[in-house]
Amino acid sequence: MTKRNRSTWPSGLAPREKLMRDGAAALSDSELLAIFLRTGLPGVHVSQRAEQLLSHFGSLYHLISADYNQFSRHKGGGVATYSQLQAISELAFRLFSGPQLFENALLNPKITQHYVHSLLTHHEREVFLVLFLDNQHRVISHQEMFSGTINSVVVHPREIVREALKLNAAAIILAHNHPSGKSQPSRADRLLTEQIVSACQLLEIKVLDHLVIGRGEYASFAELGWL
């Protein structure tokens, strides 16, 4: 990008340059969105356009989840932009749901965390998901085993163990969402995890992690040293 273009960016450093310098994870939601939008509107810089969209819809999640009638009410919300955002969403989903992705899933825990996040973050009620793994930690299956209310879900450890035996799983990863958006595990989450670990130990099934998914964040029992 030329110096002239760089000087017209409000923050002084365009998102693409920041991405190349610091990596994609360093970009804010509005900076990531600005890269995909590419252009602004008459009298509106692309950075302002991105911020206005996020402000109007409340978050990237609600922006991508909006149907076309909702999206088109916003200035500049035409078919081209809507189609582009929907294509980005589908591309990301296919990336994280591709079977080849999980041949060595646990060699890259971040990928597993992002994938579980993509499966659970859209639910408005608590859902308890289990990833069943073989003895090389490749994913055999993932199942939404229990669903509940806005702030709780009843989980039966015996059913998890039964399904693990049925699939001949050597290990499992637990995950559930917090629709409130906060990923901080509750005391009930910790007690439940201990019960599942105890039930699995009798059959030499390893519980490798329990991920609690919020909106744009997660908590890992393994990373917290609770497993």
Secondary structure, DSSP 8 states (H G I E B T S, - for coil): --HHHHHHSTTSS-HHHHHHHH-GGGS-HHHHHHHHH---BTTB-HHHHHHHHHHHHSSHHHHHH--HHHHHTSTT--HHHHHHHHHHHHHHHHHHH-GGGGGGGGGSHHHHHHHHHHHHTT-SS-EEEEEEE-TTS-EEEEEEEEE--SS-----HHHHHHHHHHTT-SEEEEEEE-TTS-----HHHHHHHHHHHHHHHTTT-EEEEEEEE-SS-EEETTTTT--
